[in-house]
């Protein structure tokens, strides 16, 4: 009970601090030195048994606070400045906003009730075939492609004045800003390495517990995993952000954070909390670069690294499935 209370208070305090900084950037200036000292104190928490995740989360929050006044807010203002809007766009009903948000709600509902393993197992009971479990992940990945890519593209094709190529699918912004994503991956990697030492991590990853059965199993699983990340990035950082851009500007990022956080429910708490920071950063970068491909690269790179690290705790290739 105490641990749950600490987690709840930590999350609420962090959100209140971020809200104050975003509301009044000048409020942040005198706190920079205090936050710098707090970072040092947070690092010490990692030596307390059971609190490594709290140190990691608070460290990310404090680092976000240290940079938000100089980087994030400036980027959000730049997004607003470069967003082409007619004077009548503000405060008026928008068919595009309506269709985008209805599509988001419908797609997420499809994923929850039809695109999961429970539906696959009900429709295709276990038959003892060699790839029955892997086909379940193909079902899961296929529904992501359908709900996150094909349905939104169909909606865009029917909306007047909307072009799919405007929805952050260009590679131009990706190559020019590749160094930023490489830096982000380097910043995330230590946290992944630290988490990989925990029992919860080894019990969760890889999702496909037979990935160590053969190299073919591993390659096919990682391909399915990568495809669903591509679909996810198009949906959240392309379709949702660009669809809301004219009406909301940079505020579209904060709207996107809500469903993006919710799809992580059921995963370990630190990962779900981390999705808030990751969504904020990747959403900002997608709107500034007008490209989703950096987010795809980060997601696939981190996920593959996590699976490879998790396989170290599994029996050797060709042995029994991961425990």
PyMOL commands that set and color helices and strands:
alter all, ss='L'
color gray80, all
select helices_A, chain A and resi 2-23+25-29+32-47+52-82+87-89+95-113+117-123+132-158+164-166+172-176+178-195+199-204+215-248+251-262+269-289+293-311
alter helices_A, ss='H'
color red, helices_A
deselect
rebuild
show_as cartoon
